[in-house]
Amino acid sequence: MKVLVIGGAGYIGSHVVKELMAKGHKVTVFDNLSSGLVQNLFEENDFIAGDILHPENLDAAFARGFDAFIHLAAFKAAGESMIVPEKYSINNINGTLNILNSAVAHNCKIMVFSSSAAVFGEPQYQPLDENHPKNPENYYGFTKLKIEEFMGWYDKLKGLKFAALRYFNAAGYDPEGVLYGLERNPANLLPVMMEVACGKREKINIFGNDYDTRDGTCIRDYIHVTDLAVAHVMALEYIAKEQKSLTLNLGTGNGITVTEMLEATRRITKKEIKAEYVGRRAGDPAQLTASSALAKKVLGWEPKYSDVDTLISSTWNAYQKYFSKHK
């Protein structure tokens, strides 16, 4: 298939592009490079420099003719979304509506969307399945939930078939070492710890150690980015074949605490990694783990790279490789 990957120069997007190429799809990347990197682009693919806030950019892109598209261009920092919700309204909601309108106008009606576990809010039971109540605790999660609803309406009214893939905590790097472009200003746990290990930051702040968990820090379900990429391609191929929309949770079902991740990172990197426990962050549930039973049933998807050691070692390898080439 000819696939347009919006946000394809980003961290997750570049891994998705790599997996699409491995499966023989023809890929074009659309990105404004605000957080995506030129380094993450593959010379085999076409690249369109464009912005989802400019409908004319999207119209020009979709006019090239695509069988499907993948949307990975949303802002994703939960904490920031509580401080500047307007930024998330404009990019995530307005930008997505621009994408949907351009796509259906050019008869591109197969879509994969990177949604989030943040749509659920505080868990009422664990692990979370797709039917768990949706009550986002941060504005970022609210924008993702609204986008899922928009896609549902575009399915009914315009025949757009979509997969909403709800990630839990994306982490890790390409195990083959081809992709090692580092995120700018990372806010997620593992990249921040890597910056401390590399000497770029003095310490990591751990938000809250008084949660009702086994060591007082938050529990998260970490999923390797390559496992996510495989799920995107499987979902795309499923929709193209079955012409049915689907919503799936993607995780391992296993939670690891922030402190456990810190200790494992110290062990693998052999670095001290100074950490300080600070107050809780608004909108952070104590625990989030996913049931991926439906993804396994529908797509045959199972995570292969999401054990803690692979998550950390593949990330450490990427950081070491990047800094060895950018001294």
C-alpha positions as CSV (number, residue, x, y, z in Angstrom):
1,M,0.0,0.0,0.0
2,K,0.9,3.6,-0.4
3,V,1.0,5.0,3.1
4,L,1.3,8.6,4.4
5,V,2.8,8.7,7.8
6,I,2.0,12.0,9.5
7,G,4.7,12.6,12.2
8,G,6.9,9.9,10.6
9,A,10.1,11.7,11.6
10,G,9.4,11.4,15.3
11,Y,10.4,8.8,17.8
12,I,7.5,6.4,17.3
13,G,6.8,7.5,13.8
14,S,10.3,6.6,12.5
15,H,10.0,3.1,14.0
16,V,6.6,2.7,12.3
17,V,8.1,3.8,9.0
18,K,10.9,1.2,9.4
19,E,8.3,-1.6,10.0
20,L,6.1,-0.5,7.1
21,M,9.2,-0.6,4.8
22,A,10.1,-4.1,6.1
23,K,6.6,-5.2,5.1
24,G,6.9,-3.8,1.6
25,H,4.7,-0.7,1.8
26,K,5.6,2.5,0.0
27,V,5.9,5.2,2.6
28,T,5.8,9.0,2.4
29,V,6.5,11.0,5.6
30,F,4.7,14.2,6.4
31,D,6.3,16.2,9.3
32,N,7.0,19.7,10.3
33,L,10.1,18.6,12.2
34,S,9.2,20.5,15.3
35,S,10.0,17.4,17.3
36,G,10.8,15.0,14.5
37,L,14.3,14.7,13.2
38,V,15.8,14.7,9.7
39,Q,18.1,11.9,11.0
40,N,15.0,9.7,11.4
41,L,14.1,9.9,7.7
42,F,15.0,7.1,5.3
43,E,16.3,8.1,1.9
44,E,14.1,5.5,0.2
45,N,11.0,7.4,1.2
46,D,9.5,10.7,0.0
47,F,9.4,13.5,2.5
48,I,6.8,16.3,2.7
49,A,7.6,19.2,5.0
50,G,4.2,20.3,6.2
51,D,2.2,21.2,9.2
52,I,-1.2,19.7,10.3
53,L,-2.3,23.2,11.3
54,H,-2.2,24.3,7.6
55,P,-4.9,22.5,5.7
56,E,-3.4,23.5,2.4
57,N,-0.3,21.5,3.3
58,L,-2.4,18.4,4.0
59,D,-4.5,18.8,0.9
60,A,-1.3,19.0,-1.2
61,A,0.0,15.8,0.5
62,F,-3.2,13.8,0.2
63,A,-3.7,14.9,-3.4
64,R,-0.7,12.7,-4.3
65,G,-3.0,9.7,-3.7
66,F,-2.6,7.3,-0.7
67,D,-4.3,4.0,0.2
68,A,-3.9,4.7,4.0
69,F,-2.4,7.1,6.5
70,I,-1.1,6.9,10.0
71,H,-1.5,9.9,12.4
72,L,1.3,10.3,15.0
73,A,1.5,14.1,15.1
74,A,-0.1,14.9,18.4
75,F,1.5,16.6,21.4
76,K,1.9,14.1,24.2
77,A,3.3,15.6,27.4
78,A,0.5,15.0,30.0
79,G,2.0,17.5,32.5
80,E,2.3,20.2,30.0
81,S,-1.2,19.7,28.8
82,M,-2.5,20.7,32.3
83,I,-0.6,24.0,32.1
84,V,-1.1,25.1,28.5
85,P,-4.3,23.3,27.4
86,E,-4.7,25.7,24.5
87,K,-1.6,24.3,22.8
88,Y,-3.1,20.8,23.0
89,S,-6.5,22.0,21.8
90,I,-5.0,23.7,18.7
91,N,-2.6,20.9,17.7
92,N,-4.3,17.7,18.8
93,I,-7.9,18.6,18.1
94,N,-7.8,21.2,15.4
95,G,-4.9,19.5,13.7
96,T,-6.6,16.1,13.7
97,L,-9.8,17.6,12.2
98,N,-7.7,19.1,9.4
99,I,-6.2,15.7,8.8
100,L,-9.6,13.9,8.7
101,N,-11.1,16.5,6.4
102,S,-8.2,16.4,3.9
103,A,-8.1,12.6,4.0
104,V,-11.8,12.0,3.2
105,A,-11.7,14.8,0.6
106,H,-9.1,12.8,-1.2
107,N,-10.8,9.5,-0.6
108,C,-8.1,8.1,1.7
109,K,-10.2,6.2,4.2
110,I,-7.9,3.8,6.0
111,M,-6.4,5.3,9.1
112,V,-4.3,4.3,12.1
113,F,-4.2,6.7,15.1
114,S,-1.9,6.7,18.0
115,S,-4.2,7.1,21.0
116,S,-3.3,6.7,24.6
117,A,-4.0,5.0,27.9
118,A,-4.6,8.5,29.2
119,V,-8.1,8.3,27.9
120,F,-9.0,6.0,30.9
121,G,-7.9,8.1,33.8
122,E,-7.7,6.5,37.3
123,P,-8.1,2.8,36.8
124,Q,-11.2,1.1,38.3
125,Y,-9.7,-2.3,37.7
126,Q,-6.4,-3.8,36.4
127,P,-5.3,-4.6,33.8
128,L,-7.4,-2.2,31.7
129,D,-9.3,-3.6,28.8
130,E,-10.9,-1.6,26.0
131,N,-14.2,-1.4,27.8
132,H,-12.8,0.3,30.9
133,P,-14.6,3.6,31.6
134,K,-13.1,6.7,30.0
135,N,-12.5,9.5,32.4
136,P,-9.2,11.3,31.5
137,E,-7.3,12.9,34.4
138,N,-5.2,15.2,32.2
139,Y,-6.1,17.4,29.2
140,Y,-3.8,15.4,26.9
141,G,-5.9,12.3,27.5
142,F,-9.1,14.3,27.0
143,T,-7.8,15.4,23.5
144,K,-7.1,11.7,22.6
145,L,-10.5,10.6,23.7
146,K,-12.2,13.4,21.7
147,I,-10.2,12.3,18.6
148,E,-11.4,8.7,19.0
149,E,-15.0,10.1,19.1
150,F,-14.4,12.2,16.0
151,M,-13.1,9.1,14.1
152,G,-16.2,7.2,15.2
153,W,-18.4,9.9,13.6
154,Y,-16.2,10.0,10.4
155,D,-16.6,6.3,10.2
156,K,-20.4,6.6,10.3
157,L,-20.7,9.6,8.1
158,K,-17.8,9.3,5.7
159,G,-16.8,5.7,5.7
160,L,-13.4,6.3,7.3
161,K,-12.1,3.0,8.7
162,F,-9.7,3.5,11.6
163,A,-7.7,1.7,14.3
164,A,-7.3,3.6,17.5
165,L,-4.2,2.1,19.2
166,R,-4.0,3.0,22.9
167,Y,-0.4,2.9,24.0
168,F,0.5,2.6,27.6
169,N,4.2,3.7,28.0
170,A,6.2,3.6,24.9
171,A,9.9,3.0,25.5
172,G,13.0,1.4,24.0
173,Y,14.8,1.9,20.6
174,D,15.2,-0.1,17.4
175,P,17.0,-3.3,18.5
176,E,18.9,-3.4,15.1
177,G,20.4,0.0,15.9
178,V,19.4,1.7,12.6
179,L,17.3,4.3,14.4
180,Y,19.0,6.2,17.2
181,G,17.8,9.8,16.8
182,L,17.1,11.2,20.3
183,E,14.0,13.0,21.2
184,R,14.3,16.7,21.9
185,N,13.5,17.8,25.4
186,P,12.2,14.3,26.5
187,A,9.7,14.2,29.3
188,N,9.3,10.4,29.7
189,L,11.1,8.4,32.4
190,L,13.6,6.3,30.4
191,P,15.0,9.1,28.2
192,V,15.4,11.4,31.1
193,M,17.3,8.7,33.0
194,M,19.5,8.2,30.0
195,E,20.3,11.9,29.9
196,V,21.4,11.7,33.6
197,A,23.5,8.6,32.8
198,C,25.1,10.5,29.9
199,G,25.8,13.6,32.0
200,K,23.3,15.8,30.1
201,R,21.2,16.2,33.3
202,E,22.4,16.3,36.9
203,K,19.5,14.2,38.2
204,I,16.0,12.9,37.6
205,N,13.0,14.0,39.6
206,I,10.6,11.2,40.5
207,F,7.1,12.5,41.0
208,G,5.7,11.0,44.2
209,N,6.8,8.1,46.4
210,D,3.7,7.9,48.5
211,Y,1.4,6.1,46.1
212,D,-0.4,2.9,47.1
213,T,2.1,0.6,45.3
214,R,4.7,-1.8,46.3
215,D,7.4,0.8,46.7
216,G,5.4,4.0,46.7
217,T,6.2,5.0,43.1
218,C,3.9,4.9,40.1
219,I,3.5,1.6,38.2
220,R,3.4,1.7,34.4
221,D,3.1,-0.8,31.6
222,Y,6.2,-0.2,29.4
223,I,5.8,-1.3,25.7
224,H,8.8,-1.4,23.3
225,V,8.5,1.0,20.4
226,T,9.2,-1.8,17.9
227,D,6.3,-3.8,19.3
228,L,4.1,-0.7,18.8
229,A,5.4,-0.3,15.3
230,V,4.5,-3.9,14.5
231,A,1.0,-3.4,15.9
232,H,0.5,-0.3,13.6
233,V,1.3,-2.3,10.5
234,M,-0.8,-5.2,11.6
235,A,-3.8,-2.9,12.3
236,L,-3.4,-1.1,8.9
237,E,-3.3,-4.4,7.0
238,Y,-6.3,-5.7,9.1
239,I,-8.5,-2.6,8.2
240,A,-7.5,-2.8,4.6
241,K,-8.6,-6.4,4.4
242,E,-11.7,-6.4,6.7
243,Q,-12.9,-2.8,6.2
244,K,-13.7,-2.7,9.9
245,S,-12.7,-0.1,12.5
246,L,-11.1,-1.2,15.7
247,T,-9.9,0.1,19.0
248,L,-7.1,-1.8,20.9
249,N,-5.1,-1.4,24.0
250,L,-1.3,-2.1,23.5
251,G,0.7,-3.1,26.6
252,T,2.2,-6.2,28.3
253,G,-0.1,-6.5,31.2
254,N,3.0,-6.3,33.5
255,G,3.7,-3.2,35.5
256,I,7.0,-1.9,36.7
257,T,7.5,0.8,39.3
258,V,9.5,4.0,38.6
259,T,12.0,2.9,41.3
260,E,12.3,-0.6,39.7
261,M,13.0,1.0,36.3
262,L,15.6,3.3,37.9
263,E,17.4,0.4,39.6
264,A,17.4,-1.7,36.4
265,T,18.8,1.3,34.5
266,R,21.5,1.7,37.0
267,R,22.4,-2.0,36.7
268,I,22.5,-2.0,32.9
269,T,24.2,1.3,32.3
270,K,26.6,0.9,35.3
271,K,25.9,4.6,36.1
272,E,24.9,6.1,39.4
273,I,21.9,8.1,38.0
274,K,21.1,10.6,40.8
275,A,17.4,10.7,41.6
276,E,15.3,12.9,43.8
277,Y,11.8,12.1,45.0
278,V,9.5,15.2,44.7
279,G,5.8,15.8,45.0
280,R,3.2,14.1,42.9
281,R,2.4,15.4,39.4
282,A,-1.2,16.4,38.6
283,G,-3.1,13.8,36.6
284,D,-0.9,10.8,37.4
285,P,-2.7,7.6,38.3
286,A,-0.9,5.3,40.8
287,Q,-1.0,2.3,38.4
288,L,-1.7,1.7,34.7
289,T,-1.4,-1.8,33.1
290,A,-3.1,-3.0,30.0
291,S,-4.9,-6.1,28.8
292,S,-3.8,-6.7,25.2
293,A,-6.0,-9.8,24.9
294,L,-8.1,-8.3,22.2
295,A,-5.1,-7.2,20.1
296,K,-3.8,-10.8,20.3
297,K,-7.2,-12.2,19.4
298,V,-7.9,-9.8,16.5
299,L,-4.4,-9.2,15.1
300,G,-2.4,-12.0,16.5
301,W,-0.1,-9.4,18.1
302,E,2.1,-10.1,21.0
303,P,5.0,-8.0,22.4
304,K,8.4,-9.5,21.7
305,Y,10.8,-6.8,22.9
306,S,9.1,-5.4,25.9
307,D,11.0,-7.1,28.7
308,V,12.7,-4.6,31.0
309,D,16.3,-5.4,30.0
310,T,15.6,-5.0,26.3
311,L,13.7,-1.8,26.9
312,I,16.7,-0.3,28.8
313,S,19.6,-1.8,26.8
314,S,18.2,-0.8,23.4
315,T,17.7,2.7,24.7
316,W,21.2,2.9,26.2
317,N,22.7,1.6,23.0
318,A,20.9,4.4,21.1
319,Y,22.2,7.0,23.4
320,Q,25.7,5.7,23.3
321,K,25.7,5.5,19.5
322,Y,24.2,9.0,19.2
323,F,26.8,10.6,21.5
324,S,29.7,8.7,19.9
325,K,28.7,10.3,16.6
326,H,28.0,13.7,18.0
327,K,30.9,14.5,20.2
